[in-house]
Amino acid sequence: MIHTGIGNAGHLFVIVSFVTSLLAAFAYFKASNSNEIGDQPWIKFARVTFYIHAVAIVGIVVSLFTIIYNHYFEYHYAWSHSSSTLPVYYMISSFWEGQEGSFLLWLFWHVVLGLVIIRTNKKWEAPVMTVFATVQAFLASMILGVVFGDIKLGSSPFMLMREVSSDPRYLINPDFVELDGTGLNPVLQNYWMVIHPPTLFLGFATTLVPFSYCIAGLWRRDFKDWIRPALPWAIFSALVLGVGILMGAYWAYETLNFGGYWNWDPVENAVYVPWLILIAAIHTMITFKKSATALKTSIILVISSFVLILYSTFLTRSGILGDASVHSFTDLGLSGQLLIYLFFFVAISIFICVRVWKDLPTSDKEASTYSREFWIFIGALTLVLMAFQVIVPTSFPVFNEIIELFGGISNIAPPANQVEFYSQWQLWFAIGIALLSGTGQFFFWNKMDKEKLIKAITPPIIISLLVAAIIFVIAKIYNPVYILILTAGTYSIVANSHILINLLRSKSYKLTGGSIAHIGIAMMLIGIMFSEGYSKPISLGTMTIKFELSDEDNSTNLILFLNEPKYMDRYEVVYRNELVKSSDVNGYVRKSMLDDSEDPFYKIVKQPIIKEGKVLANKGDTIYLSNPENTYYQIDFTDRFSGEEFTLYPRVQQNPSMGGGSMHSPDIRKEWNRDIYTYLSFTTLLEEDIDWGEKEEVELRVGDRFFVNDYVAEFKNLERIDKVNFIDLGPNDVAVKASIVIYGEENTEYLAEPLYIIKNNLVRRPPEVIKELASKITLESINPDKNTMTFGINTTQKDLIIIKALEKPHINVLWIGTFVMVVGFVIALRRRYIEFMRMRDKGLG
Amino acid sequence: MKKSSIIGIIVIAIALAIIISSAGDASSYVTFGEAREMAESGSTSKIHVVGELKKDVQGQVVGVNPSADRTSVSFVMVDDNGKEQTVFLDDPMPTDLLRSEKVVVVGAYKDDMFVADKVLLKCPSKYEETAL
């Protein structure tokens, strides 16, 4: 059955939301031109249309979620992003896996923010909401899915399969419905992917608020007052965006295997850049009261941060990154619309700025070198340069495109080693930022001059030099650049702590935000320096066979044969088992104990599963695997000195959404002073990848003992079976199953059950592969005259995996620093919000 | 000189340095032929080559040789101009190498062998398979 109703309703909501956003924009525009405040007619009308718009957006969200939740696979969105076995919390992720859903998320946040602004503002409501509603119109047009002649406007999430698919099944029967969806990409089936996208999009959405205030201020020629309400929002935006970025980084650290949390991928850079600009904007906005120059800079920075968000949207969604990035969205043909969106706001901003620029208050007096304005300005400049350094190479694909547009040929590729390339610049800027954030704080206090400054910063300099010296002697840091980073970071922590202590003494708790946030940033810097700068492979394979071309004598890959201990760093490591996970048996279970059933999510138990003396599943039981694409490799670690033991389970995920490609995810051992990051760099996951040796044949009777790859095996019995997976047996067909028990290492018993099937007079011999024993057993023939069976035995190289293990020292300093930074932001946010509320209630806001 | 002019000059200098360094460190997409010429003219910079694995008439991938201990691999790649080249990678064979439809290698020539630092694989997408 085709549920057309819900899709039509959804599409109607989309159209309503688009129309109402245009109406609201127009009405608010009228209201601001006539300086309306409160309950005047245009405002009233505008509010009503915006409320309808809000209802429509919620309506779209509800419709789309209903489609996903009820598995209406006649809809393309549900089919391509969800499946019937997906748990509810991942259905939420599948909601925003696609471009349309993520636009919807963005629209939703704007609606929430718009409603907050309507409630909290008086005189700013009309002009600010004009900008808001205009942005909503652009975003809603992205999911409009309306065709005018040759022009398709937006891509609707409510398309039916039969409207988008060229599959002949839909031509034969328009009511055909797929039984199941293709599911949420398994890489994204991770708790971070439930909360990271909404956080990031809230970050994107909040950059609109300071931008709208800024445009409103310039448009209404209220050049200064817009900063007060915009500042708390800018801080909130920087907080949310920063947290969103770090969540993404942590997801990458846990899931991908490039060996870290930040890869300078264009998608990461595209949000890092606006964040830096936003931080710069916050700083200049804080100083604006005293310096007229800061006003112009603030205007430029606030506008840039929003425009850069639009630019990043364009980069990641237009398909322009192509080969340059691993994780951008697929092209939905929205490039043109995205470009118009970007250019519209660039043009409007430039137009409005140019119109009023000469009327903006300026001062001819230069800021003194001993003023906080000066140093904050330098800090903001550093942040801008930092952003500039990242945006230039990230835009290479755009340059190529532009040059080709004018008939040229351009083939610039990203730097071959992007991590090194970006880091070598960013670390110097970071040193600058640390020094400035330490020193700058002293100027917040009182009028400074040379003597006072020297007096104030001498103690923190001495303390931080001492502390840094102690750290680099203990941690054995000899790289001069790292020593500089460490010293600068320590200085920032010491200087800001000094300020913080003074503030706490004078009980000015609400002013502590800045110094706490700076301490957090400096801790992050030190954490990054240690965990990236001193990240080192500990999986050193000694004496490997090499082509003469390899540069290094020692490989950073360690080969682990099954059950054969090897030494690595402080540990003895053993590869024990190839496992899958099932909640039916409380976690991991050996893969060779299970047989496939016809449903990939259900496996048949071959041998009783016993854990801690309890039988969790018997032979013949069926257990459910929520993620059958995941295989885990049990690696036992024993500390050779302390005897402490632990186990890591790195994962290999066979990802159907990535063309059957596989993703090797690490497992991370967290210690107080380091992480041990271990992942598989090689495994023979698929049988087709195994090279089997020559087949050996043995003739056996039931009860006979024999050798399989040097392990003792026993032919237990032979039985006729009436059901075989994946094969339909007819009345004249026959299937028999031989059971062979093989006694492996560590008292482990393995069961091999090769089959012999006669179907339509054709013989099939599905073999049994026991990977752990590197053996394949085939039931070759049944010899009724001699009452024996002939088995074929193939063997191969012993089961092995190759691992890479990295040590990430002091990575916890980075994560703790993140929390400290967040706390600082929250305190600062509270202070600026209270300031805004006070002024508003006096009728000035 | 005014302080703001000095700052202006410094900022412009840094910005120029950034642009020059970006241009200098930028890699490029080239063919094996061009990469060879670059290497022979003494350039050691790393470049990107796009192509696919060599296949026989039956469409089977040929020329992939993992080292005996499997910690490195060499394979034959055909670039967009149809030129064949043996590529060496000092890492275990990427699991999906044989299933990839497009390969991007990042590296440089060393004598007759192209030594890759990084191999990027593009696997057939599920959407193409299900005919959309």
Contacts between the chains, C-beta under 8 A, distances in Angstrom:
chain1	res1	chain2	res2	distance
A	80	B	127	7.4
A	164	B	132	6.7
A	165	B	130	7.9
A	165	B	131	7.0
A	165	B	132	6.0
A	166	B	131	5.6
A	166	B	132	7.0
A	167	B	130	7.3
A	167	B	131	5.5
A	182	B	126	6.0
A	182	B	130	7.5
A	323	B	29	7.9
A	323	B	48	8.0
A	323	B	50	7.3
A	323	B	104	6.3
A	323	B	120	7.7
A	326	B	120	7.9
A	330	B	127	7.6
A	366	B	2	6.7
A	366	B	3	5.7
A	366	B	4	6.3
A	369	B	3	7.2
A	378	B	7	7.4
A	381	B	7	7.2
A	381	B	11	6.1
A	385	B	11	6.9
A	385	B	14	5.5
A	385	B	15	6.8
A	385	B	18	7.2
A	388	B	15	6.2
A	388	B	18	6.1
A	389	B	18	4.7
A	389	B	22	7.8
A	392	B	18	6.2
A	392	B	19	6.3
A	392	B	22	4.7
A	393	B	22	4.8
A	393	B	25	7.8
A	393	B	26	6.9
A	396	B	26	6.5
A	411	B	28	5.0
A	411	B	29	4.4
A	411	B	30	6.9
A	412	B	26	4.8
A	412	B	27	7.7
A	412	B	28	5.8
A	413	B	26	6.7
A	413	B	27	4.2
A	413	B	28	5.3
A	413	B	29	5.1
A	413	B	47	7.4
A	413	B	48	4.4
A	414	B	26	7.4
A	414	B	27	6.6
A	415	B	22	7.9
A	415	B	25	4.5
A	415	B	26	6.2
A	415	B	27	6.0
A	416	B	27	4.6
A	416	B	45	7.6
A	416	B	46	3.3
A	416	B	47	7.4
A	416	B	48	7.5
A	416	B	106	5.1
A	416	B	107	7.7
A	416	B	117	6.7
A	416	B	118	7.6
A	417	B	46	7.3
A	417	B	117	7.3
A	421	B	25	5.1
A	425	B	18	6.9
A	425	B	21	7.2
A	541	B	69	7.9
A	541	B	71	6.3
A	544	B	67	7.9
A	544	B	69	5.2
A	544	B	71	5.1
A	545	B	67	5.7
A	545	B	68	4.7
A	545	B	69	4.7
A	545	B	71	7.9
A	546	B	67	6.8
A	546	B	71	8.0
A	546	B	72	6.6
A	546	B	90	8.0
A	547	B	67	6.3
A	547	B	72	6.1
A	547	B	74	6.7
A	547	B	88	5.9
A	547	B	90	8.0
A	549	B	88	5.3
A	549	B	90	7.7
A	549	B	110	6.1
A	549	B	113	5.8
A	549	B	115	5.9
A	550	B	72	6.4
A	550	B	88	8.0
A	550	B	90	4.6
A	551	B	90	7.3
A	552	B	90	7.5
A	555	B	71	4.7
A	555	B	72	7.7
A	555	B	90	7.6
A	557	B	71	4.6
A	557	B	91	7.0
A	557	B	92	6.0
A	559	B	69	6.3
A	559	B	70	7.2
A	559	B	71	6.9
A	652	B	95	7.7
A	656	B	126	6.2
A	657	B	126	5.6
A	658	B	123	5.7
A	658	B	125	7.8
A	658	B	126	7.9
A	659	B	96	7.9
A	659	B	99	7.1
A	659	B	101	7.9
A	659	B	123	3.2
A	659	B	124	4.2
A	659	B	125	5.7
A	659	B	126	6.5
A	659	B	129	7.7
A	660	B	96	7.5
A	660	B	99	6.1
A	660	B	123	6.7
A	660	B	124	8.0
A	661	B	95	7.7
A	661	B	96	4.5
A	661	B	99	7.1
A	661	B	121	7.1
A	661	B	123	4.1
A	662	B	95	4.7
A	662	B	96	6.0
A	664	B	95	7.4
A	681	B	91	6.5
A	681	B	92	4.7
A	682	B	70	6.0
A	682	B	71	7.8
A	682	B	92	3.4
A	682	B	93	6.7
A	682	B	95	7.3
A	683	B	95	7.3
A	685	B	95	6.7
A	689	B	98	7.8
A	800	B	70	7.6
A	802	B	70	6.4
A	802	B	71	6.3
A	802	B	92	5.0
